[in-house]
Amino acid sequence: MKKLPVIFSTSAEGYSIHAEIKSIGPDLLIMITGGDTPHIGTVTTISGEVEVKTILFPSYQGRFHKDHLVAEKIADSIKSYLPGNCVITAGVHVEQITKKANRGFH
């Protein structure tokens, strides 16, 4: 097993996404960033039998960031393994992303 913090990275079509995982006692903090404009767009929380919850921050023109699509996939896959709570911050932006680049990150 890897010692925390751990950083995972993946790249496709010239863009990269990074996930940094830190332990805080029995809890985890996961920070997902990348693309050409890293930011904090969403915060997803996971805790035992409580439903996964996400806050979306506003981006521009009344829209909200969509980074929860990445965070909630991760939350669903790790929820049953968590000994404590988990917070996932996500902020990945690729300007004018193409379908080809988007498929590279799935």
SVG drawing of the C-alpha trace seen along z (x, -y; Angstrom):
<svg xmlns="http://www.w3.org/2000/svg" viewBox="-28 -36 32 38">
<polyline fill="none" stroke="black" stroke-width="0.4" points="0.0,0.0 1.3,-3.5 2.0,-5.9 -0.1,-9.1 0.0,-11.7 -0.1,-10.2 -0.4,-11.9 -1.9,-10.2 -1.7,-11.8 -3.1,-11.0 -2.7,-12.8 -4.6,-12.8 -4.5,-15.1 -1.9,-17.4 -3.8,-17.9 -3.3,-16.4 -5.4,-15.7 -3.9,-15.2 -5.4,-13.7 -3.6,-14.3 -4.8,-12.2 -3.9,-13.1 -4.9,-11.3 -6.1,-13.2 -6.5,-10.6 -9.0,-8.1 -10.3,-10.6 -9.2,-11.5 -8.8,-14.7 -8.7,-14.3 -7.9,-17.2 -8.5,-16.8 -7.1,-19.5 -5.9,-19.9 -6.5,-21.1 -5.5,-24.5 -7.2,-26.3 -7.0,-24.4 -9.5,-25.7 -12.0,-24.5 -15.3,-24.1 -17.0,-21.6 -16.7,-20.0 -18.1,-16.5 -18.4,-14.9 -18.7,-11.2 -19.4,-9.9 -20.4,-6.4 -24.1,-5.7 -24.9,-9.3 -25.7,-10.1 -22.8,-11.6 -23.3,-15.4 -21.9,-17.9 -21.7,-21.7 -21.2,-23.3 -19.6,-26.7 -20.7,-29.3 -18.5,-29.7 -19.8,-32.4 -23.0,-33.7 -25.2,-31.9 -23.6,-28.5 -22.1,-26.2 -18.9,-24.1 -19.4,-20.5 -16.4,-19.0 -18.7,-16.9 -19.0,-14.5 -15.4,-13.4 -15.7,-13.7 -18.9,-11.7 -17.5,-8.8 -14.6,-8.6 -16.8,-8.9 -19.0,-6.0 -16.0,-3.8 -14.3,-4.4 -17.3,-4.9 -17.4,-1.3 -13.7,-1.3 -13.5,-4.4 -12.7,-4.0 -13.8,-7.7 -15.0,-10.7 -13.8,-12.0 -13.8,-15.4 -13.1,-15.7 -12.4,-19.1 -12.5,-19.1 -11.5,-21.7 -10.5,-20.6 -11.0,-23.0 -10.1,-22.5 -11.0,-25.4 -12.9,-24.2 -12.5,-20.5 -13.0,-18.1 -14.8,-14.8 -11.5,-13.1 -9.8,-14.7 -12.9,-14.1 -12.8,-10.4 -9.1,-10.2 -10.0,-10.9 -12.7,-8.2"/>
</svg>
